[in-house]
Structures are given as C-alpha cells and as structure tokens.
Amino acid sequence: MKSSQNRELIQIGRKRANAVRPPYDRETQLPGLIGLWPSELRDQSLLGTTKITALLRKALRSERLRGRAGHWTYDLNRHLALVEALKAERARLLDLQSASSRLPRALRAANIETEGRILALRGDCRCAARTLDAGR
C-alpha cells in the first residue's frame, strides 16, 4: 500500500519538476555548470560534443560525491541541471554518431585524425589519443 502511494507521489513530483524547469539550452546553461568559453559552446562537432559530455560526467560525479558526503556545497538544483544537460548532450552525441556512421569510412578517418591533431596542438592530448585510437 505504501509503495503505491510513494510511486504516485514521485510521479506527481516529477511532473511538477518538469513543468517548472525551462527546456535545456546549451548556450545559457552550460557556462554556469562547467566553465566553457563561447567558442567551445559553438562547437557542434562530434569531438566538441564528446568533450562537453566528458566534462559534464566529471562534474556530475563530483556533485554526487558532495551529496553523498553531506558536504555543505552540495546543490540539488545544480545536480538536476547537470543530469538534464548530460542527457541532452548524450542525445546530441548519439545523433552525431549516427550521422557520422553514414559517412564513407575514409572520410570519417580523415575527419577524426584532423580533429585529433587540433586537440593535440591545443594540449588536450588525452582526448586526442582516444579519438585517434577510435578511428583505427
């Protein structure tokens, strides 16, 4: 009996939370969640979205640890915003991956190598190594 009442309350709470929150907007919400430059926000490529997704996962992991530890800096609203942003960016990433899988294999490999070299020049070597390994 109690479990069915709890489920109903949880569903009501989710409906209210979804009704109050505005839809996810990358340009306005991401700078407050993870420190990004405007040029990084405008990067709609597969590599840029992968980098943003990795940063969101890292920030969410830190926020969860704060919450579990009962730390005074834990913020439930930030936690919810990180979850929402990560879901949206993962959906964008899946769309980009499915679109890139339709490209010819040689073109995909050339694109990954070029983006990997750009990251290596900027100093993001760990991400560049992963993308270069994924292209092989």
Backbone as a printed PyTorch tensor [residue, N CA C, xyz], in Angstrom:
tensor([[[  0.8120,  -1.1850,   0.0000],
         [  0.0000,   0.0000,   0.0000],
         [  0.8670,   1.2660,   0.0000]],

        [[  1.8700,   1.2850,   0.8810],
         [  2.7250,   2.4560,   0.9480],
         [  3.5360,   2.6380,  -0.3260]],

        [[  3.9890,   1.5420,  -0.9040],
         [  4.8190,   1.6660,  -2.1000],
         [  4.0390,   2.2660,  -3.2670]],

        [[  2.7480,   1.9400,  -3.3880],
         [  1.9590,   2.5310,  -4.4690],
         [  1.7290,   4.0220,  -4.2180]],

        [[  1.5530,   4.4030,  -2.9670],
         [  1.3990,   5.8250,  -2.6510],
         [  2.6950,   6.5780,  -2.9230]],

        [[  3.8220,   5.9680,  -2.5720],
         [  5.1090,   6.5970,  -2.8330],
         [  5.3490,   6.7730,  -4.3270]],

        [[  4.9800,   5.7710,  -5.1070],
         [  5.1450,   5.8780,  -6.5590],
         [  4.3080,   7.0130,  -7.1230]],

        [[  3.0810,   7.1410,  -6.6320],
         [  2.2130,   8.2310,  -7.1010],
         [  2.7970,   9.5810,  -6.7330]],

        [[  3.3170,   9.7100,  -5.5230],
         [  3.9240,  10.9710,  -5.1060],
         [  5.1630,  11.2970,  -5.9310]],

        [[  5.9380,  10.2900,  -6.2330],
         [  7.1340,  10.5080,  -7.0520],
         [  6.7380,  10.9660,  -8.4530]],

        [[  5.7150,  10.3530,  -9.0310],
         [  5.2600,  10.7580, -10.3620],
         [  4.7290,  12.1770, -10.3530]],

        [[  3.9930,  12.5470,  -9.3130],
         [  3.4770,  13.9200,  -9.2080],
         [  4.6380,  14.9010,  -9.0950]],

        [[  5.6420,  14.5480,  -8.2880],
         [  6.8130,  15.4120,  -8.1350],
         [  7.5690,  15.5860,  -9.4280]],

        [[  7.7070,  14.5270, -10.2010],
         [  8.3980,  14.6240, -11.4860],
         [  7.6340,  15.5020, -12.4590]],

        [[  6.3160,  15.3770, -12.4750],
         [  5.5090,  16.2110, -13.3700],
         [  5.6660,  17.6800, -13.0150]],

        [[  5.6530,  17.9750, -11.7220],
         [  5.8200,  19.3700, -11.2910],
         [  7.2020,  19.8880, -11.6310]],

        [[  8.2210,  19.0800, -11.4150],
         [  9.5910,  19.4960, -11.7070],
         [  9.7740,  19.7610, -13.1960]],

        [[  9.1920,  18.9130, -14.0290],
         [  9.3110,  19.1070, -15.4770],
         [  8.5170,  20.3040, -15.9470]],

        [[  7.4190,  20.6140, -15.2770],
         [  6.5920,  21.7450, -15.6770],
         [  7.2630,  23.0740, -15.3240]],

        [[  8.0270,  23.0990, -14.2460],
         [  8.6350,  24.3410, -13.7740],
         [  9.9060,  24.6640, -14.5390]],

        [[ 10.7210,  23.6690, -14.8200],
         [ 12.0060,  23.8970, -15.4680],
         [ 11.8630,  24.2440, -16.9420]],

        [[ 12.6020,  25.2570, -17.3990],
         [ 12.5900,  25.5460, -18.8430],
         [ 13.3710,  24.4670, -19.5850]],

        [[ 13.1570,  24.3270, -20.8850],
         [ 13.8950,  23.3190, -21.6500],
         [ 15.3960,  23.6380, -21.6730]],

        [[ 16.1880,  22.6200, -21.9030],
         [ 17.6450,  22.7510, -21.9020],
         [ 18.1070,  23.6570, -23.0400]],

        [[ 18.9610,  24.6150, -22.7040],
         [ 19.5530,  25.4990, -23.6940],
         [ 21.0650,  25.5000, -23.4760]],

        [[ 21.7720,  24.9970, -24.4480],
         [ 23.2170,  24.7990, -24.3200],
         [ 23.9650,  26.0990, -24.0380]],

        [[ 23.6380,  27.1460, -24.7540],
         [ 24.3910,  28.4020, -24.6560],
         [ 24.1840,  29.1220, -23.3310]],

        [[ 23.0430,  28.9430, -22.7040],
         [ 22.7940,  29.6560, -21.4480],
         [ 23.1070,  28.8210, -20.2100]],

        [[ 22.9310,  27.5010, -20.2830],
         [ 23.0930,  26.6890, -19.0810],
         [ 24.5020,  26.1310, -18.8930]],

        [[ 25.1820,  25.7710, -19.9590],
         [ 26.4960,  25.1490, -19.7970],
         [ 27.5580,  26.0520, -19.1850]],

        [[ 27.6220,  27.3400, -19.5040],
         [ 28.6660,  28.1530, -18.8670],
         [ 28.5440,  28.1900, -17.3410]],

        [[ 27.3310,  28.1090, -16.8140],
         [ 27.1730,  28.1040, -15.3690],
         [ 27.4680,  26.7570, -14.7340]],

        [[ 27.3470,  25.6990, -15.5030],
         [ 27.5720,  24.3570, -14.9580],
         [ 29.0350,  23.9350, -15.0450]],

        [[ 29.6160,  24.1170, -16.2090],
         [ 31.0310,  23.7950, -16.4160],
         [ 31.6390,  24.9850, -17.1380]],

        [[ 32.7900,  25.3940, -16.7180],
         [ 33.4160,  26.5780, -17.3030],
         [ 33.8340,  26.3520, -18.7450]],

        [[ 33.1110,  26.9470, -19.6690],
         [ 33.4320,  26.8160, -21.0900],
         [ 33.4860,  28.1970, -21.7380]],

        [[ 34.3660,  28.3270, -22.7010],
         [ 34.4320,  29.5390, -23.5000],
         [ 33.3280,  29.5050, -24.5550]],

        [[ 32.9000,  30.6680, -25.0410],
         [ 31.8570,  30.7000, -26.0820],
         [ 32.2240,  29.9210, -27.3310]],

        [[ 33.4960,  29.9050, -27.6900],
         [ 33.9090,  29.1440, -28.8750],
         [ 33.7170,  27.6440, -28.6510]],

        [[ 33.9000,  27.1880, -27.4280],
         [ 33.6910,  25.7700, -27.1300],
         [ 32.2040,  25.4220, -27.1470]],

        [[ 31.3730,  26.3700, -26.7720],
         [ 29.9240,  26.1440, -26.8070],
         [ 29.4050,  26.0740, -28.2350]],

        [[ 30.0080,  26.8600, -29.1220],
         [ 29.5520,  26.8870, -30.5130],
         [ 30.0030,  25.6610, -31.2910]],

        [[ 30.9520,  24.9100, -30.7440],
         [ 31.4680,  23.7190, -31.4240],
         [ 30.4180,  22.6180, -31.3810]],

        [[ 29.7430,  22.3940, -32.5020],
         [ 28.6780,  21.3990, -32.6000],
         [ 29.1750,  20.0770, -33.1750]],

        [[ 30.4990,  19.9420, -33.3130],
         [ 31.0500,  18.7440, -33.9380],
         [ 30.9860,  17.5560, -32.9820]],

        [[ 31.2990,  16.3970, -33.5230],
         [ 31.3150,  15.1680, -32.7310],
         [ 32.3520,  15.2630, -31.6220]],

        [[ 33.5060,  15.7800, -31.9530],
         [ 34.5840,  15.8950, -30.9720],
         [ 34.2450,  16.9100, -29.8790]],

        [[ 33.6750,  18.0430, -30.2630],
         [ 33.2920,  19.0520, -29.2800],
         [ 32.2160,  18.5540, -28.3340]],

        [[ 31.2420,  17.8450, -28.8800],
         [ 30.1720,  17.3000, -28.0490],
         [ 30.7010,  16.2090, -27.1320]],

        [[ 31.6590,  15.4170, -27.6130],
         [ 32.2700,  14.3890, -26.7790],
         [ 33.0080,  15.0210, -25.6020]],

        [[ 33.7120,  16.1110, -25.8680],
         [ 34.4470,  16.8040, -24.8050],
         [ 33.4800,  17.3720, -23.7670]],

        [[ 32.4020,  17.9810, -24.2260],
         [ 31.4190,  18.5500, -23.2990],
         [ 30.7630,  17.4490, -22.4700]],

        [[ 30.4680,  16.3220, -23.1080],
         [ 29.8680,  15.1970, -22.3800],
         [ 30.8210,  14.6850, -21.3050]],

        [[ 32.1000,  14.6020, -21.6180],
         [ 33.0820,  14.1460, -20.6300],
         [ 33.1670,  15.1170, -19.4540]],

        [[ 33.1460,  16.4200, -19.7450],
         [ 33.1880,  17.4150, -18.6780],
         [ 31.9340,  17.3580, -17.8100]],

        [[ 30.7910,  17.1290, -18.4340],
         [ 29.5470,  17.0140, -17.6650],
         [ 29.5610,  15.7740, -16.7750]],

        [[ 30.0660,  14.6570, -17.2950],
         [ 30.1560,  13.4380, -16.4750],
         [ 31.0500,  13.6690, -15.2640]],

        [[ 32.1680,  14.3550, -15.4740],
         [ 33.0990,  14.6380, -14.3840],
         [ 32.4510,  15.5490, -13.3350]],

        [[ 31.7530,  16.5810, -13.7920],
         [ 31.0930,  17.4960, -12.8620],
         [ 29.9730,  16.7960, -12.0920]],

        [[ 29.2320,  15.9330, -12.7720],
         [ 28.1570,  15.1950, -12.1170],
         [ 28.7150,  14.2220, -11.0860]],

        [[ 29.8170,  13.5760, -11.4030],
         [ 30.4490,  12.6680, -10.4500],
         [ 30.8670,  13.4240,  -9.1850]],

        [[ 31.4490,  14.6070,  -9.3610],
         [ 31.8590,  15.4180,  -8.2110],
         [ 30.6560,  15.8570,  -7.3840]],

        [[ 29.5890,  16.2400,  -8.0730],
         [ 28.3880,  16.6910,  -7.3600],
         [ 27.7510,  15.5380,  -6.5810]],

        [[ 27.7490,  14.3530,  -7.1640],
         [ 27.2050,  13.1890,  -6.4460],
         [ 28.0250,  12.8720,  -5.2070]],

        [[ 29.3400,  12.9690,  -5.3270],
         [ 30.1950,  12.7190,  -4.1670],
         [ 29.9240,  13.7270,  -3.0590]],

        [[ 29.7390,  14.9870,  -3.4340],
         [ 29.3960,  16.0070,  -2.4340],
         [ 28.0860,  15.6880,  -1.7470]],

        [[ 27.1140,  15.2430,  -2.5370],
         [ 25.8150,  14.9160,  -1.9670],
         [ 25.8760,  13.7440,  -1.0080]],

        [[ 26.5970,  12.7100,  -1.3950],
         [ 26.7160,  11.5280,  -0.5280],
         [ 27.4600,  11.8470,   0.7600]],

        [[ 28.4380,  12.7320,   0.6600],
         [ 29.2360,  13.0850,   1.8340],
         [ 28.5050,  14.0760,   2.7360]],

        [[ 27.4100,  14.6440,   2.2530],
         [ 26.6960,  15.6480,   3.0360],
         [ 27.4510,  16.9720,   3.1140]],

        [[ 28.2410,  17.2460,   2.0970],
         [ 29.0470,  18.4690,   2.0840],
         [ 28.1530,  19.6960,   1.9640]],

        [[ 28.5650,  20.7960,   2.5770],
         [ 27.7320,  21.9890,   2.6090],
         [ 27.6280,  22.6700,   1.2420]],

        [[ 28.5230,  22.3560,   0.3100],
         [ 28.4610,  22.9920,  -1.0130],
         [ 27.5710,  22.2350,  -1.9980]],

        [[ 27.0240,  21.0880,  -1.5770],
         [ 26.1520,  20.3260,  -2.4750],
         [ 24.9040,  21.1470,  -2.7970]],

        [[ 24.5350,  21.1460,  -4.0870],
         [ 23.3690,  21.9000,  -4.5380],
         [ 22.4820,  20.9760,  -5.3780]],

        [[ 21.2860,  20.7140,  -4.8940],
         [ 20.3770,  19.8130,  -5.5940],
         [ 19.9860,  20.3690,  -6.9620]],

        [[ 19.7850,  21.6800,  -7.0500],
         [ 19.4150,  22.2770,  -8.3440],
         [ 20.5380,  22.1250,  -9.3620]],

        [[ 21.7840,  22.2940,  -8.9170],
         [ 22.9250,  22.0890,  -9.8180],
         [ 22.9810,  20.6250, -10.2510]],

        [[ 22.7380,  19.7160,  -9.3200],
         [ 22.7460,  18.2910,  -9.6270],
         [ 21.7060,  17.9760, -10.7050]],

        [[ 20.4920,  18.4780, -10.5340],
         [ 19.4350,  18.2370, -11.5180],
         [ 19.7730,  18.8580, -12.8740]],

        [[ 20.3580,  20.0480, -12.8450],
         [ 20.7330,  20.7080, -14.1020],
         [ 21.8370,  19.9230, -14.8140]],

        [[ 22.7880,  19.3680, -14.0510],
         [ 23.8410,  18.5520, -14.6580],
         [ 23.2670,  17.2890, -15.2870]],

        [[ 22.3230,  16.6470, -14.6040],
         [ 21.6980,  15.4400, -15.1500],
         [ 20.9610,  15.7690, -16.4450]],

        [[ 20.2080,  16.8630, -16.4330],
         [ 19.4500,  17.2640, -17.6290],
         [ 20.3930,  17.5950, -18.7880]],

        [[ 21.4570,  18.3340, -18.5100],
         [ 22.4120,  18.7090, -19.5550],
         [ 23.1170,  17.4710, -20.1140]],

        [[ 23.4780,  16.5460, -19.2300],
         [ 24.1520,  15.3300, -19.6920],
         [ 23.2390,  14.4920, -20.5770]],

        [[ 21.9620,  14.3830, -20.2150],
         [ 21.0170,  13.6370, -21.0560],
         [ 20.8940,  14.2800, -22.4340]],

        [[ 20.7860,  15.6070, -22.4560],
         [ 20.6360,  16.3060, -23.7310],
         [ 21.8940,  16.1690, -24.5890]],

        [[ 23.0670,  16.2940, -23.9670],
         [ 24.3130,  16.1930, -24.7340],
         [ 24.5550,  14.7690, -25.2130]],

        [[ 24.1610,  13.7740, -24.4150],
         [ 24.2890,  12.3860, -24.8710],
         [ 23.3750,  12.1200, -26.0620]],

        [[ 22.1730,  12.6820, -26.0320],
         [ 21.2630,  12.5300, -27.1690],
         [ 21.8550,  13.1850, -28.4120]],

        [[ 22.4500,  14.3700, -28.2410],
         [ 23.0980,  15.0510, -29.3620],
         [ 24.2670,  14.2200, -29.8810]],

        [[ 25.0160,  13.6190, -28.9580],
         [ 26.1590,  12.7950, -29.3320],
         [ 25.7230,  11.5630, -30.1260]],

        [[ 24.6480,  10.9310, -29.7020],
         [ 24.1320,   9.7750, -30.4420],
         [ 23.6870,  10.1720, -31.8490]],

        [[ 23.0380,  11.3240, -31.9630],
         [ 22.6300,  11.7990, -33.2830],
         [ 23.8480,  12.0450, -34.1810]],

        [[ 24.8700,  12.6770, -33.6140],
         [ 26.0750,  12.9510, -34.3970],
         [ 26.7940,  11.6700, -34.7900]],

        [[ 26.8270,  10.6970, -33.8760],
         [ 27.4910,   9.4360, -34.1920],
         [ 26.7420,   8.6760, -35.2810]],

        [[ 25.4180,   8.6970, -35.2140],
         [ 24.6660,   8.0030, -36.2570],
         [ 24.8150,   8.7100, -37.5970]],

        [[ 24.9180,  10.0400, -37.5690],
         [ 25.1220,  10.7760, -38.8180],
         [ 26.5130,  10.5090, -39.3740]],

        [[ 27.5140,  10.4330, -38.4910],
         [ 28.8750,  10.1930, -38.9870],
         [ 29.0540,   8.7550, -39.4520]],

        [[ 28.2510,   7.8370, -38.9270],
         [ 28.3760,   6.4490, -39.3860],
         [ 27.8670,   6.2870, -40.8130]],

        [[ 27.0830,   7.2480, -41.2760],
         [ 26.6030,   7.2010, -42.6580],
         [ 27.6380,   7.7250, -43.6430]],

        [[ 28.6950,   8.3910, -43.1220],
         [ 29.7580,   8.8870, -43.9930],
         [ 30.6370,   7.7250, -44.4500]],

        [[ 31.2930,   7.8710, -45.5890],
         [ 32.2420,   6.8340, -46.0040],
         [ 33.3660,   6.6890, -44.9800]],

        [[ 33.8980,   5.4880, -44.8450],
         [ 34.8780,   5.1880, -43.8080],
         [ 36.1420,   6.0440, -43.9480]],

        [[ 36.6350,   6.2450, -45.1570],
         [ 37.8600,   7.0310, -45.3600],
         [ 37.6550,   8.4770, -44.9180]],

        [[ 36.4760,   9.0220, -45.1850],
         [ 36.1870,  10.3960, -44.7910],
         [ 36.1040,  10.5130, -43.2750]],

        [[ 35.4930,   9.5300, -42.6150],
         [ 35.4100,   9.5460, -41.1440],
         [ 36.8020,   9.5070, -40.5350]],

        [[ 37.6790,   8.6470, -41.0510],
         [ 39.0390,   8.5110, -40.5120],
         [ 39.8080,   9.8140, -40.6850]],

        [[ 39.6850,  10.4500, -41.8320],
         [ 40.3870,  11.7120, -42.0750],
         [ 39.8760,  12.7930, -41.1360]],

        [[ 38.5750,  12.8300, -40.9090],
         [ 37.9840,  13.8290, -40.0220],
         [ 38.4530,  13.6220, -38.5850]],

        [[ 38.4890,  12.3900, -38.1100],
         [ 38.9230,  12.1130, -36.7430],
         [ 40.3930,  12.4680, -36.5690]],

        [[ 41.2350,  12.1440, -37.5530],
         [ 42.6550,  12.4670, -37.4340],
         [ 42.8650,  13.9750, -37.4070]],

        [[ 42.1440,  14.7090, -38.2300],
         [ 42.2880,  16.1600, -38.2610],
         [ 41.8750,  16.7700, -36.9260]],

        [[ 40.7290,  16.3580, -36.3930],
         [ 40.2870,  16.9000, -35.1120],
         [ 41.2340,  16.4890, -33.9980]],

        [[ 41.7850,  15.2870, -34.0600],
         [ 42.7350,  14.8380, -33.0510],
         [ 44.0090,  15.6620, -33.0640]],

        [[ 44.4920,  16.0160, -34.2570],
         [ 45.6900,  16.8570, -34.3480],
         [ 45.4240,  18.2410, -33.7850]],

        [[ 44.2510,  18.7780, -34.0310],
         [ 43.9120,  20.1020, -33.4890],
         [ 43.9120,  20.0520, -31.9710]],

        [[ 43.3270,  19.0090, -31.3830],
         [ 43.3300,  18.8720, -29.9300],
         [ 44.7470,  18.7270, -29.3930]],

        [[ 45.5820,  17.9710, -30.0920],
         [ 46.9540,  17.7840, -29.6390],
         [ 47.7060,  19.1130, -29.6510]],

        [[ 47.4320,  19.9600, -30.6280],
         [ 48.0750,  21.2700, -30.6800],
         [ 47.6120,  22.1740, -29.5330]],

        [[ 46.3440,  22.0130, -29.1240],
         [ 45.8260,  22.8250, -28.0300],
         [ 46.2290,  22.2680, -26.6660]],

        [[ 46.7520,  21.0580, -26.6130],
         [ 47.1800,  20.4830, -25.3520],
         [ 46.2200,  19.4710, -24.7720]],

        [[ 45.1550,  19.1350, -25.4720],
         [ 44.2000,  18.1390, -24.9920],
         [ 44.6210,  16.7660, -25.5040]],

        [[ 45.7820,  16.3100, -25.0880],
         [ 46.3740,  15.1020, -25.6630],
         [ 45.6230,  13.8300, -25.3010]],

        [[ 45.0810,  13.7420, -24.0760],
         [ 44.3850,  12.5140, -23.6940],
         [ 43.1740,  12.2730, -24.5780]],

        [[ 42.4100,  13.3340, -24.8240],
         [ 41.2210,  13.2010, -25.6700],
         [ 41.6380,  12.9250, -27.1120]],

        [[ 42.7090,  13.5480, -27.5580],
         [ 43.1680,  13.3420, -28.9300],
         [ 43.6240,  11.9130, -29.1310]],

        [[ 44.3110,  11.3440, -28.1470],
         [ 44.7700,   9.9660, -28.2830],
         [ 43.5900,   9.0100, -28.3630]],

        [[ 42.5530,   9.2700, -27.5710],
         [ 41.3790,   8.4000, -27.6080],
         [ 40.6810,   8.4700, -28.9550]],

        [[ 40.5620,   9.6830, -29.5230],
         [ 39.8530,   9.7940, -30.7920],
         [ 40.6750,   9.1980, -31.9240]],

        [[ 42.0000,   9.3260, -31.8420],
         [ 42.8250,   8.7340, -32.8830],
         [ 42.7770,   7.2200, -32.7980]],

        [[ 42.7620,   6.6630, -31.5760],
         [ 42.6430,   5.2130, -31.4230],
         [ 41.2850,   4.7200, -31.9040]],

        [[ 40.2290,   5.5030, -31.6820],
         [ 38.8860,   5.0900, -32.0940],
         [ 38.7640,   5.0750, -33.6190]],

        [[ 39.5380,   5.8860, -34.3150],
         [ 39.4400,   5.9400, -35.7640],
         [ 40.1200,   4.7810, -36.4560]],

        [[ 40.9270,   4.0370, -35.7600],
         [ 41.6470,   2.9230, -36.3850],
         [ 40.8770,   1.6620, -36.3860]]])
